[in-house]
Amino acid sequence: MRLPGRAVRSTGPLAGLPPRPALPALPTIPALAALAAAPPRGFVPEHQPDADGVSPFDAIPAPPPTDAWAPDVLGSGHEARTLPLADDFEGEVVATLVRYRAELDPAAPEGATDAEPRYAVVYLHGWSDYLLNPEIGPFWAGVGGVFYGVDLRKYGRSLRRYQTPGYIDDLATYDEDIEAALDVVEEEHPGLPVVLMAHSTGGLTASLWADRFPGRAAALVLVAPWLETQGSTLVRSVSTPVVTEVAKAFPLRVMPNVDLGFYNRTISDAHDGEWPIVGVWRPEHSFPVRYGWLAAILRGHGRVAQGLAVDVPVLVVRSARTLISPMWDDAMASSDIVIDVDVVAQRALRIAPTVTVATVEGALHDVLLSRPAVRARAYAEIAHWGRAYLP
């Protein structure tokens, strides 16, 4: 007999029993839902063509060859070459090496081609950046060096359309990029001492590399190296556990972008600065910061705080002041608006026994992109230090 108001099974051994109730819907977990809806790895939305089929990548220079040097975007005297690296989860990976040859530059410093170089300088850029300064190579040529700059994997000349810009989850990943560059330097200048020069995040990378590989570099020149989190140890100690746990599960998840574009305004010739910038390589607002990348940075900051054992002389060049504000201030054109310069000076003393800190009044975060008179003082500080400590 059918009970009122209850459905029954019509056939089979369980006929007459009520149907199994429907299972309740599973709760929605935003993080998992976002992950499920996320595009595949290697799909970078900002690199895709627009409605007219035009991609930002369509306007950038073609990559240089892997087996020869080719003229570089920096102009007279600069050449570039692609350095193949091991593939990663997104596919093919490369670094790019740029060199400066004074003999190819009609405006080279006087005497730059008269003698053999005494050392080679290898430069590492910072976060959301690339080698864009055409003055560094001629400067080093004029004081006895030969200059090379590396665009690290997934940055600048090395960034490919399918890659997550700037992404790594371990700063030691760059060991391969640095070694590939040093192999070329050794091939072209056998036995020449190497000076590792680096800016911002590159300064953190260079310091950790020199600590892991003692004796490989003859000196470090660090321009506003990012050696500690803003707010120093307290902020890092509070944020590291949270960032680390999220990074384990969702390393590519994007954090809120706090770059308001003020730094770009101070350096770009499209705004208040004087430097031509390739927008895909150095966007007005920085590359998206991802948890996996930030976890790697925080680990690096922790290592510096514990103390490194770099066995060569270190020069740190920094601005005289920090100004960080959510509102534009004209003083930003003469301040570091990215890192805390006083904390950097403190942390620099934990890198090596011999550390010189040069403070440049009126300098930007990248001191060598400051106004002409300011960066002239910075170059003078580097040259003065070099006469004492470089080969």
Secondary structure, DSSP 4 states (H G I P E B T S, - for coil): -PPTT-----SSTTTTSPPPPPPPPPPP-HHHHHHHHSPPTT--GGGS--TTS--GGGGSPPPPPSSS-EE-TT-TTEEEEEEEEEEETTEEEEEEEEEE-GGG-TTPPTTTTSS--SEEEEEE--TT-----TTHHHHHHHTTEEEEEEE-TTSGGG--TTS-TT--S-GGGGHHHHHHHHHHHHHHSTT--EEEEEETHHHHHHHHHHHHSTTS-SEEEEES---S-TTHHHHHHHHHHHHHHHHHH-TTPBPPP---SHHHHHHBTTTTS-B---TTTS-SSPPPPBHHHHHHHHHHHHHHHH-----S-EEEEEES-B---SS--GGGGGSBSSS-HHHHHHHHTTT-SSEEEEEETT--SSGGGS-HHHHHHHHHHHHHHHHHH--
